Amino acid sequence: MKYMDRVKVITEKEEYKKNNVSVGEIGTINSAEIRDNYFDVIFENNNEYDWYKYSTIKIEDLELVEDGKCSDDQILDDLPKHNPKWWCKVEDGFIKNLLGEKKNKIPYDYNS
C-alpha cells in the first residue's frame, strides 16, 4: 500500500466511526507519508453538504483494493522536504521508506 492506492477498511473502530467511516468502505490514501503506523485516507461521501470524509486509518485495518500506480518519484515529490527516509510504503508486510529500509522487524506486525 502506498500513496494513491485504493483501500478498504476491514476493522470497525470507534475512532473511525467518529469520522463516519465504517467497515467495508473504500477510500484512497491521500498522503505519501505514514505517521505512527497510520495512513491518511479520503472517502467519497454521499452527503449533499460534504463531498468527502477523511480519517487516519491504521495500516493493519486496511486492505489493498487497487494499485494507484504511483511511482517512487511521485511519492518522493509528495513527501515533506522530499526526504526518502520517511516511511511511505507497505510491501510484503513491512513498512518501508524509499531507500528500502524497514521500520518493523516482523512482517505484518507493524509495531515490532
N, C-alpha and C positions, 0 to 999 in steps of 0.2 A: 504494500500500500504506500501511496505517495501522493503528492500534490496533484489535484485534478482527477483523481480516481473516484469512481462512483462506489459507495459503500453502503452496507445495510446494517442497521442497529440490531444486534442479536441478544441483548440483555436489557431487561426492564430495570431501571434505577430511578429513584426519587429525584436525583439531581437532573436527570434528563426530562422527567415529567414536568419539572418546574419550567422548562423551556418548551413544553408541549411536544416533546419528541417521545415516540413510543417504539416498542419492538416492531421490527419489520419495515420501518421507514427507511427510505433510500435517499441519500444525500451525496454531496460532493465535498471532498476535502478541499478547503479553500485557503489553506495556508501551507507554505512549504516546510515549516518547522514543526517539530514535535516538542511539546513542553510538558514535562512531568508525566510522560507516557500517555498524553492526550493529543488527539488531532482536533483541529477546528473544522467543523462540518456545517455546511449550509444546506437547508432543506427547502424545497418549494412548499409554500403554504397556500392552501385553498381557502384563504380568507380574503374577502374583498378589501380589507383595510391594510393587511400586511402580506406582501407577496412572498416573503421569505422568513424563515425562522432559523435560528442559529443555536448551536450547542457545542461545547467541548465534549468529546466522547473518548473514553479510554480505548486504547488500541485493542485490548482483549475483548471489548464489547462490539467490535466491528468485523464485518466480513466483506471481502472484496467482491464487488458485483461486476465492475467493468474497468479495465485499464484505461486511464485517461490519456495515455500516450505522451506523457510529459517527459521530456529528456532531462538528463542531469544538468545540462546547460540552462534549461528553463528553470529548473529547481534552484540552481545556484543564483540565477538572476533575481529570484524572489526572496532568497534568504537575507536576513539583515546583514549588512556590510559585505554581502557576497562571500560569506565565510563557509568553506567546505567542511569545516569541523563541526558545524551544527547538526544535530540529529534531525533527519528528514525523511528516512525511508524505513519500511519494514519489509524485509526479504527473508524468506525461509525461517521465520520466527525470530529474527534478530532485528533490533533497532540499529540502523547504520547511518553513518554520515557519508558524504560524497567521496571520502577517502577510503571507504570500505571498513572503517573501524567500527567495532561492535560495542554497543552500550551494555547489553545484557549477556551474561555468560552461558545461560541455559536457554535453548530455543523455546519460544512461546511462553517462557516465564519472564515477563517484561520487567519484573522487579529484582531479578538476580544479578 
